[in-house]
Amino acid sequence: MELWYTEKQTDSYGITAKIKETYVSEQTDFQKLDMIETEEFGTMLVLDGMVMTTDKDEFVYHEMVAHPALFTHPNPKHVLVVGGGDGGVIREIMKHPKVEKAVLVDIDGKVIEYSKKYLPNIAGELDNPRVEVIVNDGFMHIHDHKNSYDVIMVDSTEPVGPAVNLFTRGFYQGIYDALREDGIFIAQTDNPWFKADLIESVNRDVKEVFPIVRVYWANVPTYPSGLWTFTMGSKKYDPLEVDESSIPEIDTKYYTPRLHKAAFVLPKFVEDLVK
């Protein structure tokens, strides 16, 4: 008998993967957590029925959350990651020697625990001495830490369950207040095929808070539609004004200095969403 996992991405569309083994299937205090081994994408973390990360394609998302912002800010000493308990964004942040401290705040400690066990290639830097891991509500952490961070990255699920508050104007205002005077904020903002309304609303809300707002994209095969967007809000620095020649080559599989500005060139129908 063959066993397949299917993520129902809309009421009439989904993706499916053949399962080799189920490691974890648990209802945590916050969400349904599954860790499965798939034939095509290796180990896969699933939260509330949605693919969060996989061995095979995780590098795309994690690199594109971390590096555009960290190479836009000239001196990112203190960085906050909200969510991201799998540790992938932290791993990429640790490639930047200017970062003195990275704080990870995830509301669900089980994500951190099982990622360390079953996704060691992703979670391997969570024990780095430059990293502080906090199991708590990221929304409240931001509220309690004014003027504390150079860069804040929101690595959340889609806006369901515990992540609902991470897609509100009030949250973006809280991020603005938690950033220093030249801080940068980055968040994943879903896909334009199925969540165009979300991209429009997030872009509108972030523009009400930050003077510089840029949207960019990457291809993540296991995310709905494969075309994934990210929104950057900046108090001072424009990612489009970065001198590409000043960006060092680092150990990446997707992000490159040449891709830095290219990722901000949007397909016309996405460009129309964020005008």
Disulfide bonds with the S-S distance in Angstrom:
none
